[in-house]
Amino acid sequence: MTIHPRGLDFLRDVDVRLSVELGRTQMKLKEVLSLGPESLVVLDRMTDELLDVLVNGKPIAKGEVVSHNGRFGLRIVEMVGIEDSASAAAPAALPDSDEA
C-alpha cells in the first residue's frame, strides 16, 4: 500500500455537516403534535452553558452564541478532547521518595 505524498490533504475538500446543539428534550408524540405558534419547549441546557458543536453528529467543540452583522454566529471556546488527550499523554506524577 502506498501512502499519498500529501498525506490526508485530499480530504480537506470533503463536505461535512457542522451543527450546533442548543439543547434537547424528550416529549410524547401528542405533545409534539400540539406544538404551534407561541408554544414553549424547555430544553435541558442552562442559558450559561456552552453549546455543543458537532461534525456529522460527532462532538468536536463547545462554543457560545454571538451576533455578527445581524446574524447568529458561534465563538469556539474549547475543543473537545484536547485537555483529555494532553492529560492522558502526560505521565502520572510519582510520589516523592522523601514523603513517606
C-alpha positions, 0 to 999 in steps of 0.5 A: 500500500502506498501512502499519498505524498500529501498525506490526508490533504485530499480530504480537506475538500470533503463536505461535512455537516457542522451543527450546533446543539442548543439543547434537547428534550424528550416529549410524547408524540401528542405533545409534539403534535400540539406544538404551534405558534407561541408554544414553549419547549424547555430544553435541558441546557442552562442559558450559561452553558456552552453549546455543543458543536458537532461534525456529522453528529460527532462532538468536536467543540463547545462554543457560545452564541454571538451576533455578527452583522445581524446574524447568529454566529458561534465563538469556539471556546474549547475543543473537545478532547484536547485537555483529555488527550494532553492529560492522558499523554502526560505521565502520572506524577510519582510520589516523592521518595522523601514523603513517606 
